[in-house]
Amino acid sequence: MQLLELTAAETAFLKAQPAPADHLQRRLTQRLAASLTARLRLSVQLHLQPTPGFADAQAIPVWQPDAALATLWLTRRLGGQRVVGVASFVPRTLIRTLDEILAECWLDGVEQGVMPGTLAWQLSAGHTQARLAVHLPQHITDMTHWARGVIRHV
């Protein structure tokens, strides 16, 4: 059996470079904004912030929401309108929600190449300004294994 020559489109597809890490950043930023807007019933804007690398890479993603975001989450999820005070802890439901969004985003388009390390956002929701960061695993296989576990338990 003789093989046919590849078309120009097929050759271009095979030679194409994997999606860069900024593709993950854009997709994740959009999904986080949409999901947080829906869950908080408040318009949420996220702006990606430049971050230095994270030296102590873990085998799973580690979220770092600030106290303002934790307070906003607790207030809005419990039915409150005005955000006052400061939450003394980060609600587990917030971390679980962020994990699910990241896992879905990751598995929808498994990235190749270099992991971004740390991603950080400036969040604006109503009168609240907050920061959110996530430290990602160094290895793509660790990230994929983690994401599959999260989705399996949802």
N, C-alpha and C positions, 0 to 999 in steps of 0.2 A: 504494500500500500504506500503510495507516494503522498507526502505531506504537501499541503498547499502553502504558498507564500503568504506571509502576514500582510495585512493591509496597512496603510499608513496610520490609520486610527488605532489599530491593534498594537503596532510598534510604539506609537506615542504613549499609549496606556501603560505598556510594560516598562517603558523608560522613565515614566513619571516618578518624581520624588514623593516620598510619603508626606502626609499633611504635617505642616510644622506645628510646634507646640502652641503657637498663638491661635490656631484653629480651635483647640481645646479651650483656651482661655475665653475666646469670644462666645463659643457655644455655652460654656458653663456660666458665664456672666449673664447671658440672655435667659437661661433656664432658672438661675437663682432669682433674678429680678421678677420673672413671671410667677414663680412658685411662691415667693415671699409676698408678693402683691396679693395673690389669691388667699394665702393663709392668714395674712394680717388684715385683710380687707382694707388696705391702705396702699396708695401708690408708692412703690419702692423703686428708686433708681440706684444702680450700682455703677461705680466708676473704678476700673482696674487701676491699681497703684503699682508703681515699680517697687520691687522687693529684692533684697539680697538673698542669696541661696541659704538653705537651711542645712547646717553642718551635721546635725545628728539625725540622719534620715531613719525613719521607722519603716516597718513592713506594712503599715496601714496608714491611711491619711489621718492627720491630726488637725482638727478644727480649733480655731482660736477666735471666738466671738468676743467682743468687748462687753463691758457691763451695760452700756447703753442699748446694745442689741438684745441682750438677755432681758433687760427691763421692758423694752418694747414688746418682745415676744410674749412675756408673761402677761403684761397688761392687755394686749390685744386678744390673745388666745383665751383669756378669762372674761372677755366681754367689756373691758374698760375702754374708755375713749382717750382720756388724758394720761400721758406718761409722766409720773412723778416718782421721785425716789430713785433708788438704785438697787437692783437685784443683787443678792449676796451669793448667788450661784448661777450657773448656766444650766437651764432646763434640759433634761435628757431628751425631751421631745424635739427641741431645736436641733440638737446634734443628730438625732435619728433622721429628721427631715433633710438636713444638709447632706448626710451620708447617702440617703436614697436618691437625691438629685444628682450628686456626683457619680454614683454608681450607674444610674441610667444614662447619664451623659457620656461616661467613659465607654460603656458597652455599646452604645449607639454608633460610636465611631472610634474603635480602639486605635489609639495613636501608635505611631512607630517613631523611632528616633529618640531624641533626648527628652526626658521628663523635665517640666518647668521648675521643679523643686518646691518653691513657695509661690502661692498666688495670694494677693491681698486686694481688698476692695474698700472704697469709701462708700458708705451706704447713706442715702437720704430718704427719709420717710416722714412726711409731714414736717414737724418742727424738730425731729430727731436726727442727729448726725451720729453715725456709728462706724466702727471698723470691723472687718471680718477678714480672717486669713485662714489658709489651709496649707499644711506642709504635706507634700505628696511623697510617696515612696520613691526611691531611686530607680528601681527596676520596674519595667513595664509588666513583667510576669507577676510581681507582687501586687501591683495595682489591679490587674485583671482578676487574679485569684480573690482578692478582697471584694471587688465589685460583684463578682458572681455570688459570693457568700451573702452579701447584703441583699441582693435581689432575691435569692433563694428564701430568705427569712421574711420577706415583705408579704 
